[in-house]
Amino acid sequence: MKNRRSDVISDAFFSLARIATIVLCPLFPVVFTNAQEVFTVDTLKKLSIEDLLQMEVTSVSRRAEPLSSAPAAIQVITHEDIRRSGATSIPEALRLAGNIQIAQKSAHSWAISTRGFNTDLANKLLVLIDGRTVYTPLFSGVQWDRQDYLLEDIERIEVISGPGGTLWGANAVNGVINIITRGASQTQGLYAEAGGGTELRSFVGARYGGMAGDNVAYRVYGKFFDRDDAMLPEGGGASDSWNFGQAGFKIEVGPSSNLFTFQGDYYQGDLGLTTGDDLKASGGNFLALWNKRISDRSAIRLRVYFDHTWLDQAVPPTVGEGDIQVAPGGTLKDNLNTYDIDFHHTLDAGERHQVVWGFGLRHTHNDITNSPALAFVPEELDRDLYSAFFQDKISLTDAASFTIGTKVEHNDYTGFEFEPSARFQYNLKHSQMLWAAVSRAVRMPSRVDRHIRLPAPNLAPFVENLLIGGEDFRSEVVIAYEAGYRAQIASTLFGSFSLFYNDYDHLRSTSLSPPDPIFQLPFPFYYDNNLEGASYGIELTLTWQALDWWKLQTSYNYFESDIRVKSGKEDFNNALNETADPKHRFSVRSSMELGQKVELDAGYRWIDEFTYNRSSVAETFPSYHELEVCLNWRLSPALRLSVAGQNLLHDEHEEYPISGSNRSINIQRNVYGKLAVRLP
């Protein structure tokens, strides 16, 4: 392993030198002679405490409001946070939010959730990129290995822990992540980056933005990376290498009061699987957005998008006890097209009412080519989702307000779903706020819940499937109770505290079909809604400007859950899969300005042990801790060098198990370097 690691390190830094030479060296004469300071101290410094409190967020109420006034458990990852952290992917950037649980499972797979129920396809978290949902209706959840962007062009990431169904709809059960990219007018000129390291072997990205007349701004971008295998505990690579390319554009037309935005992306990637096979994925999207300010008290937004995803995945054989092949392997192909229209109107109705209302329509067309070991019936399926919502924030006094609203959705699986919420906030003196809320949210059935088939032709005579979807599978439901306190405790200290209690019903279970009356064979298993339970916890964050040049941020999370089988019902193992969450999580981050040209950032995290399902047996996954460090050095007004280390405390470690399997994958230490150029 050591020889392999040395070879990888050598290859990685040769890759860095080669890419940097090809991409950046032609720019060096301009970089070192350009007198205009593009990477200035002012543009690179962290936000002050006052700036942080006044930062505008939009995910809580679908209208811009200061973070200090948003009555929800929300944290914001800024553009500068991402740049300084050394993050190389969206999941890595999400570690900067203390209210989200993140674990890397392989070189390209992550388990990401808020307030529990974490898996690599956590199905109770809604993720949006510029308002476009990336939640897959096939497996339910987010395929993080296909969500990428040039991180330099992300403006901020808003992370809400707690339900968001009233405004954002189904599947926003435990939280909402809203990734907001920068406007085309904010990304003018040339930006290019290139680098490589021990695990992220090589990467390159570039973006160019310009103006076409006074009211048309545009940008185009492209990026590519190649990531090495993670490791197996017994040694050797896990065959899960990952290479991925993406390109896109953004065009803005008109003034900010009547702005049209057009944007699109296309990606293609090859992902290695631990079975030795590959998964090939590609996709693209096109989004059109119209923002119109009618008056100082009224504005409308219309968003229309098309999203296409495609994958070609090798499915290994299904193997039973005694290594008996229950079903042969094959290839699963998935072709998904999504068409979406969303309209909303914000209106200040009188002096005391802030109203937002809207409606939406989503149509999906899914065409699957089944494999012998994994199938969906029917293979081709069309589904429609209709929705409408209304919310009113009522000012009771100068300090107190009450927000009430609901979303009504109709889907082809369960019919009408209602997602109401009520929220109260009270603004205390000296930049302090108390808030409390009660909400209802649902997770709609996915194709896995209703249509999956795990064929088992070799299991026993007359047994066609080992597992099937439940024809009557219902939406999972949560009633959430939460409260919080947010305050600028001192001129240099900001804190946020929230607590929650979630009551769940109709959670997914695995039941066994009644025995066949002739052959007495109790197959297949099927998905049902026989689980219920509750979870509760607290979330605490503190930001301290210790010195003019040194900022500290820390977070702590406590989480408990009790998921159980309903009285008189049954479940086979699914309750174990729903509770693989640590009780305690702690993180601290340090950001330093070392003179005029050097920044040093470091992040430490500790994750508690938890119980999980290992081959249908409850086992304990050990706690772990890790450290990330990133050094940024401004070599010239337009050239920046970054050196970062990730997972520095261990050569390799496991962060999360592969559910229902005896296999493990270890995540290795990664050290990389990056050169970045920005020219006007």
MOCOR-V359240 format. One record per helix or strand. SS is the DSSP state (A for helix, B for strand). FROM is the first residue (numbers start at 0). TO is the last residue. If there is no record, write none. Layout:
SS:FROM:TO
SS:FROM:TO
This chain:
A:1:32
A:40:43
A:48:53
B:55:56
B:64:65
A:66:68
B:72:77
A:78:84
A:89:93
B:100:103
B:109:112
B:124:128
B:131:132
B:134:134
B:141:141
A:143:145
A:150:152
B:153:160
A:164:167
B:174:180
A:183:185
B:188:196
B:199:210
B:215:226
B:230:230
B:236:236
B:241:252
B:257:271
B:277:294
B:297:314
B:317:318
A:320:322
B:324:326
B:329:348
B:352:368
B:374:375
B:379:394
B:399:410
B:414:427
B:431:442
A:446:450
B:451:454
B:464:467
B:475:489
B:492:511
B:524:546
B:549:564
A:573:576
B:583:593
B:597:606
B:609:613
B:616:620
B:623:635
B:638:645
B:651:652
B:665:667
B:669:678
